[in-house]
Amino acid sequence: MSLQVAVVVGNPKPLSRTRRVAELLVEKLLEPGSYALEVIDLADHTDQIFAWPSDKMAAMNARVAESDLVVFASPTYKATYTGLLKAFLDRYPANGLAGVTAIPVHTGADFSHAMGPTYNLAPLLVELGATVPGRGFYLALSQMDQVADVVDAAVAEYAANLSRSAAIAAHTRTATPASA
């Protein structure tokens, strides 16, 4: 059975560099042929993202919540993620991403906001119930010519963290309901 993987891109520009970075991260992290990938480029859904209710957005949110791995990617705006990504994530209730492994990704003009994905986006993903397997990933635009090497370093860290978690998971007990 293949993994269900999603990339959610909060860049207001469709087919952005941020999207390419997120897709490259997935490509380098996972074995080819071991996953099915859905990319949700929120720039393609601006007609619905602020519509409440929206069947189209609810269906997208459900597919993301059913994914095994999701990369949430955004350019850095005012030291944090975009309003498009925030509006998408606002549709989830508490624990709405329970069971999802999530990697927060930001791109930015320089390194002054390099902690953004770890400090701003990761806590929101954890609050929504996702598991974040390490620091958020940040890529400065000055690194675009070495993006493969920068992504490789992040992939090595995520892979090591995921392997260690899997080793622990293999030894955990199944939760039993507390007796009344």
ABEGO torsion letter per residue (X at the ends): XBBBBBBBBABABBGBAAAAAAAAAAAAABBBGABBBBBBBAAAAAAAAABOBBAAAAAAAAAAAABABBBBBBBBBGGBBBAAAAAAAAABBBGAABGBBBBBBBBBABAAAAAAAAAAAAAAAAAAGBBBAEBBBBBBAAAAAAAAAAAAAAAAAAAAAAAAAAAAAAABBBBBBBBX
